[in-house]
Amino acid sequence: MSDTTQLITTLNDKVQLLLSKIEKQQEVLSDKKQEVAKLSEQLTEKQQQMQELKAENEALKKARKNEPVEAKHDAEEMKAKISELVKEIDNCISLLKV
């Protein structure tokens, strides 16, 4: 019976060791699941930021395309004002000559 008792004790020790290892692995698994959830949340946030940046980029591209037309229009306005001022200066000079 002594051999049987010793065998049962050894078996019991091994089972306890296995249960201990299973608990540790379950803790590790739980930690990893939390880490995956956290990383998944970060990924979602980064994807949202990327979408916002893409939208902002598109808006800037559209604004840039419209810019040359506005700049051309502004240049034409400035030329017209300069021409008007030159005419006024010519008129003032002609009045001073008289």
Secondary structure in CASP SS format (residue, H / E / C, confidence):
PFRMAT SS
TARGET T0000
AUTHOR 0000-0000-0000
METHOD secondary structure of the structure
MODEL  1
M C 1.00
S H 1.00
D H 1.00
T H 1.00
T H 1.00
Q H 1.00
L H 1.00
I H 1.00
T H 1.00
T H 1.00
L H 1.00
N H 1.00
D H 1.00
K H 1.00
V H 1.00
Q H 1.00
L H 1.00
L H 1.00
L H 1.00
S H 1.00
K H 1.00
I H 1.00
E H 1.00
K H 1.00
Q H 1.00
Q H 1.00
E H 1.00
V H 1.00
L H 1.00
S H 1.00
D H 1.00
K H 1.00
K H 1.00
Q H 1.00
E H 1.00
V H 1.00
A H 1.00
K H 1.00
L H 1.00
S H 1.00
E H 1.00
Q H 1.00
L H 1.00
T H 1.00
E H 1.00
K H 1.00
Q H 1.00
Q H 1.00
Q H 1.00
M H 1.00
Q H 1.00
E H 1.00
L H 1.00
K H 1.00
A H 1.00
E H 1.00
N H 1.00
E H 1.00
A H 1.00
L H 1.00
K H 1.00
K H 1.00
A H 1.00
R H 1.00
K H 1.00
N H 1.00
E H 1.00
P H 1.00
V H 1.00
E H 1.00
A H 1.00
K H 1.00
H H 1.00
D H 1.00
A H 1.00
E H 1.00
E H 1.00
M H 1.00
K H 1.00
A H 1.00
K H 1.00
I H 1.00
S H 1.00
E H 1.00
L H 1.00
V H 1.00
K H 1.00
E H 1.00
I H 1.00
D H 1.00
N H 1.00
C H 1.00
I H 1.00
S H 1.00
L H 1.00
L H 1.00
K H 1.00
V C 1.00
END
